[in-house]
Amino acid sequence: MDELTNEQLKVILDVLNVYDPNDIQHVYSAMGSQEFLAEVTDAFQTILSFVKKGVDLIEKPVILKE
């Protein structure tokens, strides 16, 4: 499994879009922090902007920054 399918991308966007820190913070407290929530929101907005621009994240993956 070396490729991301369109369906998998939709799942990622769905998870990022509905992320609620209250659902996870009792299991992993760091994922309930405001800092992590801001990172999730930023990631969602970044990916969504690529999708809206028509960037095919499957065929032309975005190079990740370190």
C-alpha positions as a LaTeX table, in Angstrom:
\begin{tabular}{lrrr}
\hline
Residue & $x$ (\AA) & $y$ (\AA) & $z$ (\AA) \\
\hline
Met1 & 0.00 & 0.00 & 0.00 \\
Asp2 & 2.13 & 2.84 & $-1.30$ \\
Glu3 & $-0.63$ & 5.10 & $-2.58$ \\
Leu4 & $-3.36$ & 7.17 & $-1.00$ \\
Thr5 & $-6.77$ & 6.64 & $-2.59$ \\
Asn6 & $-9.41$ & 9.32 & $-3.02$ \\
Glu7 & $-11.56$ & 7.47 & $-0.48$ \\
Gln8 & $-8.73$ & 7.52 & 2.07 \\
Leu9 & $-8.24$ & 11.25 & 1.47 \\
Lys10 & $-11.96$ & 11.81 & 2.10 \\
Val11 & $-11.68$ & 9.86 & 5.38 \\
Ile12 & $-8.72$ & 12.00 & 6.48 \\
Leu13 & $-10.62$ & 15.20 & 5.68 \\
Asp14 & $-13.70$ & 13.92 & 7.54 \\
Val15 & $-11.67$ & 13.05 & 10.63 \\
Leu16 & $-9.85$ & 16.38 & 10.65 \\
Asn17 & $-13.08$ & 18.28 & 10.09 \\
Val18 & $-14.97$ & 16.70 & 13.00 \\
Tyr19 & $-12.06$ & 16.34 & 15.44 \\
Asp20 & $-13.23$ & 17.06 & 18.99 \\
Pro21 & $-10.54$ & 17.16 & 21.71 \\
Asn22 & $-13.12$ & 16.13 & 24.31 \\
Asp23 & $-13.43$ & 12.74 & 22.62 \\
Ile24 & $-9.76$ & 11.83 & 23.03 \\
Gln25 & $-8.24$ & 13.82 & 25.88 \\
His26 & $-9.15$ & 11.21 & 28.50 \\
Val27 & $-7.13$ & 8.63 & 26.52 \\
Tyr28 & $-4.27$ & 10.82 & 25.33 \\
Ser29 & $-4.25$ & 14.18 & 27.08 \\
Ala30 & $-1.86$ & 15.90 & 24.65 \\
Met31 & $-4.40$ & 15.44 & 21.85 \\
Gly32 & $-6.90$ & 17.42 & 23.89 \\
Ser33 & $-4.72$ & 20.51 & 24.24 \\
Gln34 & $-5.52$ & 23.80 & 22.56 \\
Glu35 & $-2.14$ & 23.66 & 20.81 \\
Phe36 & $-2.97$ & 20.29 & 19.23 \\
Leu37 & $-6.46$ & 21.48 & 18.28 \\
Ala38 & $-4.87$ & 24.47 & 16.53 \\
Glu39 & $-2.55$ & 22.10 & 14.65 \\
Val40 & $-5.50$ & 19.93 & 13.57 \\
Thr41 & $-7.43$ & 22.98 & 12.39 \\
Asp42 & $-4.40$ & 24.30 & 10.51 \\
Ala43 & $-3.81$ & 20.92 & 8.85 \\
Phe44 & $-7.46$ & 20.68 & 7.80 \\
Gln45 & $-7.48$ & 24.18 & 6.34 \\
Thr46 & $-4.22$ & 23.55 & 4.46 \\
Ile47 & $-5.41$ & 20.28 & 2.93 \\
Leu48 & $-8.81$ & 21.78 & 2.14 \\
Ser49 & $-7.18$ & 24.73 & 0.35 \\
Phe50 & $-5.19$ & 22.31 & $-1.85$ \\
Val51 & $-8.35$ & 20.37 & $-2.66$ \\
Lys52 & $-10.26$ & 23.58 & $-3.49$ \\
Lys53 & $-7.44$ & 24.67 & $-5.79$ \\
Gly54 & $-7.76$ & 21.36 & $-7.61$ \\
Val55 & $-4.42$ & 19.97 & $-6.50$ \\
Asp56 & $-4.59$ & 16.20 & $-6.88$ \\
Leu57 & $-3.02$ & 15.01 & $-3.65$ \\
Ile58 & $-3.14$ & 11.44 & $-4.91$ \\
Glu59 & $-1.32$ & 11.91 & $-8.21$ \\
Lys60 & 0.82 & 14.87 & $-7.16$ \\
Pro61 & 1.56 & 14.61 & $-3.43$ \\
Val62 & 2.56 & 17.74 & $-1.59$ \\
Ile63 & 6.12 & 17.71 & $-0.29$ \\
Leu64 & 6.06 & 17.76 & 3.48 \\
Lys65 & 7.97 & 20.43 & 5.38 \\
Glu66 & 10.22 & 19.39 & 8.25 \\
\hline
\end{tabular}
